[in-house]
Amino acid sequence: MSQVVKCSLCGEKAIAIIPYARLKLCKKHLMEYVERKVERALKRYKLVNKGWHVLVAVSGGKDSSTLLRILSKLSKKYMFKLTALYIDLGIRVYSDKSKQAVVKLVEQTSTPLIVVNVKEALGYSVPELAWKTRRPVCSVCGVVKRYILNATAIELRTHTIALGHNLDDLIAYVLKEFINQNLGQIGKLGPKTETIDGLAIGRIRPLYEVYERESLLYVLASKTPFLPDECPHVRRDSLEFVLKEQLNKLEEKFPGIKMSLARRLALNIDKYPQLQQELSKCKACGLIASGQLCSLCKLTKQALGEPMGPKLRVYIREKINELFGKQDN
């Protein structure tokens, strides 16, 4: 008969072992541990200020669900306001299930929710846009999501956008960019990016020091609604996934190596070269672009014959007005 592993803090049955912290934690103390990590990140990296309005990107997955659950608790203590954004990509059953999880979560946390339905707004879902442009679904998805996040934050006049990137994801992205020598991209992968007035809203990553496994344990322990299914378009043979697998092996051998790298990256983030792209306003929609048109307007002009950024911004404005009314947000 196996011996029951006890919590290092209270002696109750442990549900998690945290090797790098040399801790065994019960359900209660595991939840407190993850929540303290997020709170510490907010303070250590100065991610939010009192009175701010934060747009939280929620997908229904474990990470963004953990993010919203914890930020909803911390928002009362640190006096900032939250609005959640769910982007319905039109990926058949997967999108329906993820939306259901998000709706349950925002009801539990009493968080206002904006739902942007890509097919309703543009006439085509993300997979359909990918087919029309003959581009990979993940590539089109990235363009569409980044645009909608920024456009919604601009229209809502939020101070920042909170993303659910966990520590494992970020370190894998950093190594991928280093291998490809895209050093300018590494500077965007720290705990936060700054706002570019009128063009792009800055982003924060409150789960910067939270491991992927800790995020999963948190939603299970807290009974937070989430969708465990993986997006059907995810490629597990991609460089990021291979790097994550190898990094997990390193973490087993050297507990805490990912955390050490993340913290050192945050300290040195300003030393990485800044991208030398000349930024401007998109001539169609007025948001950030590196040429005459932004990525979304280029994509939709190719796929649909016209840049759809302006129409998408109107659609988003209508969704905000439905939720908050025509007033200062």
N, C-alpha and C positions, 0 to 999 in steps of 0.2 A: 504493500500500500504506500503510495507516494506521500511525502510529507507536504502539508499545506504551507505555502510561502506566505509569510506575514508582512504587512505593511511596515516599512521602516519607521513611520511616524506614530502609528497608533496601535499596531499589533493585530489589526483586523486582516482578513484574507486579502492578499494582494492580487490585482488583476493585471499589473504591468511591472516590468523590470526595465529600469532606465540605466543601462550600463555606464554611460559616460558620466552620469551624476551619482552613480553607486547608490541608487535608490530602488526600493520596491514599494509600490504604491497601491492602496486600495482605491475603490471607485471615487470616493469623496476627495481624497488627496491627489489623485490623478487629475481630476477636473480643476482643482485649485492650482495645481502645478502648471498646467497649460495656460490657465487664465492669468497667472502671475507672469508667465513668459510674454504674453501679448501686452500686458500692462507695462512691463519693463521695456519692451521695444518701443511703445508709444513715448515713454519718457526718455530713454537712452538716445533715441534717434530723432526726438522732437517731431513726431509725426502729426500731431494735432494740437490745436490751441483751443482754449475756452471760447465758446460761441460759434465755432466753425460748423458748417454744414458739409457732411461727408456723404458722397455717393458710394454705396457699397455694391460691387458687382457680384451677383449671386447666380450660380449655374445649377444649383441643386446637388452638386458634388460635396464630398466630405469637407474639403478645405474651405470653400466659400460659406458652407453652412456653419462650420466652426467659427469662421471669421464673424459672421453676422451675429451669432449667438453671444459671443464674447463681447463684441463691440456694443451690443445692445445693453449689456450690463455696465460696461465701462463708461458709456455715454452719460449715464446719470451721475457718476462720480466726477467725471472731468468736464461735464456740461457742454457737450457737443451734440449736434442733431444728425440723425441718420435718415437717408432714403435709400431703399434697395432698388436695383435695376436688374430685371431678368430679360435676356434677349432670346426670343423664340426663333431658333435657326431653321425650323421646319425639317428636322431630321426624324420624320415619322414617329414611331412609338417612343423613341428615346426622348425627344423634345416634350412629348405629352407627359411622360413620367417625371422628367426633371422639373417641369412647371408645377406639377402637383406637389412635389416636395417643397418647392420654394413657397408656394401659397400657404402650406401648412406652417412653415417656419415663420413667415412674416406675421401670420395670425398669432402665433405663440409669443413673438417678441414685440408685437404692436408696432411694427415698422411699416411706414408707407411704401407701397410697391408700384413701380412703373414697369409695365410690360411692353416691350417693343417687338412686334411680330414682323419678321423680315419679309415674309411673303405678302402680308397685308400692306406693308409700306412700299415695297418695290415691285410687287407683282410676281416675284419668284423667290423660292426658298434658297438657302445657301447651296445645297447640292445641285439645284437647277441652274444657279448662276455658274457653278463650277463646270457643269456640263456645257453650257453655252459658250464659256470662254476657253474650254479645254485646259483648265488649270486644276491642280489638286484641290480637293475639298478643303483640306486644312489651310492651304494658302489663301483661298477666298474667305474662309471663315475668319482668319486672322485680320484681314483687311476690314471686313464688315464689322466685327466686334470692336476693334480699336476705334473705328469711326463713330459707332453708336455710343460707346462709352464717353468719348470726348464731346460729341455733339450734345448728349444729354446733360453732361456736367456744365457745358457752356450755357445751354438754354435754362438750366435750373439755377445757374450761378452758384454752384457749390465751390467750396474752397479746395477740395481735393477728391480723388477717387481712390477707394480702398480696394486692393486686389488680394485674392486668396492664394498667392504663390507661397508654397511652403519652402523650408530650407533645402530639402532634397531637390526640388525642381530648380531652384535658383542656382545652386552649385553646379548642377548638370548643364544649365544654360551658360553659365560663366565659362566652364571648361570647353564647351562646344565652340563658343566665340573665340576663346584663346587658341584652340587647335586650328581654327580657320583664320586666326590672326585678325579678327574683326575687333580690335582693341577698343575702338570707339563705342561699340555696342556694350562692352562690359560696364562702362560708366553709367549705363541706364539700369543696371541690375542690382543696385544697392537698395537700402531700405526705403528710399524715396527719390522722386524726381521733382523738379520745380516747375511751377506754372510759367507758361509763356503768354503774356497778357494778350487776350483777345483771340488767341490761336489754339492753345492747348492747355488743359488743366493738369496740374501735377498729380503724381500718383504715389501712394504709400503702400507698404507691404507689412502689415502688422504681424503676419505669421513668419517674419524673416528668420526667427530663431526657433521655430516649431518644426520638428521632424514630421514627415508624412505619416509615420506610424502613430505618432502622438495625436495627430489630427483625427485619424480613424478611431483611436481609442476614445478620444473625447466625445465624438458624436454618438458612439455606442454607449458610453457611460452616462451621458447626459440625456439620452433618448432624443437627440436632435433629429428632426426629419431630414433625410438625405437620400439620394439615389446612388446605390452601390454600383450600378451598371457603368461600364466604360463606353464612351462614344464609339459607335461602330466604325467610324472613319479613322480612328487612331491607328497609327502604324507602330507596332512594337519592334520593328526592325530599324527604326530611325536611330540616328547617332545619340540623341538625348536619352533614349531608353537603354541603349547599350552602356552609356556612361553611368547612368543611375545604377545599373546592375553592378558595374565594377566599383563604383563608389560605396555601395552597400558592403561589398567584400572588404574594402579598406576600413570601413567603419567598424566592422566586426573585429578586425585585427587591431585597429587603433581607435578605440571609442572616443568620440568627441572631435575627430579630425575635421568633419564637416562644419561643426560649430566654430572651431578655431579659424577655418578658412573664411567663413561668412563674416565673422567679427573683424578679421584683418582686412577683408575686402572693404567693409564699411569704413574702416579707418583710412584706407588708402584710395577711396573711390575717386577723389579729386585729382589723383595723380595719373589717371588713365586719360588718354587723348580724347578731346572733344571732337565729335563729328564735324567736318568742315563744310557740310551741306549748307547752302544758302537757303534759309527758310523764308517763305512768303505766304500770302493769302491765296487760297484757291480761287481762281477767277469765276468759278461756278457757284461755290457754296460759302466762300469766305473763311474756311477753316485752314489749318496748317497744311502746307504743301511744300514740296521740294522743287516744284516746277510750276507750270501754269495751272495744272489740275492736281488735286489731292489724289491719293491712291484709290479711294472709293469712287470718286467721279471718273477717274480713268477706267476703272473696272466696269462701271455701269455704262459708260459711253461705248466701250468695246462690246459689252454683252447686249445692251438694250438700245443703243443708238443715241443715247443722251445721258449727260451726267446727272445722276439722281440725288446728289447731295442736297440741293435746295429742297426737293420734295420730302426727303427723309427728315430734314430739320423741321419742316412744317408739321409733319406727322408727329415727331417727338414733342413739339411745342403743344400740339393738341392733346397728347397724352398727359402732359404735365398739367395743362389747364383742367382736364377732366378730374385729376387727382387733387390739385390744390386750388383750383379756381384762378381767374385772371387777376393775380396779385403779385406783389414782390415775394419771391420765394427765399 
